Amino acid sequence: MDPHNSQDGGNPNMGLQSQQMGSQALGQAQYNQQMLLAQQQYMNSFNSFYGNNQMLSMDPFQQQQIFMMQSQQIQPVFQQHQQQQHNHQQRLLEEQQRQIEIARQQQQRQQQEELLRHQRIKEVEEQQRQQELLVQREKEQQEEVTRLTEEKRQKEEVQRKKLEELKRIREEQLKKQQEAQQFLHSRLSMI
C-alpha cells in the first residue's frame, strides 16, 4: 500500500492542520503564504538531497515532524519579516508625520505672512487716511483764514465808508457854518 495515500496510521493532512493551527496561533494572514512557500522550498531542498523516494516513503507522522521542524525554522524568519515590515511602516509613519509637520509649518508661515500683509495694508491705508485728514484740516484752516480775512476786509470797508460819510457830513456842516458866518458878517457890515 502506498503510504502517501494511506488513511490509517495517521492523517496525511496533519501537516496542513499544523500549519493552519500555527497561522491561527499567530493571528497573521500572511503566515499561510510564508509557511507554504517555506515548506515548498524545504521539500525541494530535502528531495534534492535525499531523493524523492525517501520523502515519499516517510509516514505522515515523519512528514508532520519535518513540517514542525520547518515551522520552527521559518518562525524567526517570519518574525524578522514582521519586524522589517513594522520598521518600514514606522518609517512611513514618521515620514508622513514629518510631511504633515512641514505642511503645518508652511501653512502657519503663510498665515503669518498673510497676516503681516494685511497689517501692512491696514497701516498704509491708515497713513493715507491720516494724510487725507491732515490735508482736509489744512484746507479747512485755510478756508477759515480766508473767511476771517474777508470778514475783516468787509468790516474795514464798512468802517471806511462810515468814516467817509462822517467826514462828508462834517465838511457840509463846516461849509454851512462858514456860509452862515459870512452871511452874518455881511449883514453886520451893512449896518
MOCOR-V304311 format. One record per run of one state. SS is the DSSP state (2 for helix, 1 for strand, 0 for the rest). FROM is the first residue (numbers start at 1). TO is the last residue. If there is no record, write none. Layout:
SS_FROM_TO ; SS_FROM_TO
This chain:
0_1_2 ; 2_3_5 ; 0_6_13 ; 2_14_26 ; 0_27_29 ; 2_30_50 ; 0_51_51 ; 2_52_56 ; 0_57_59 ; 2_60_190 ; 0_191_191
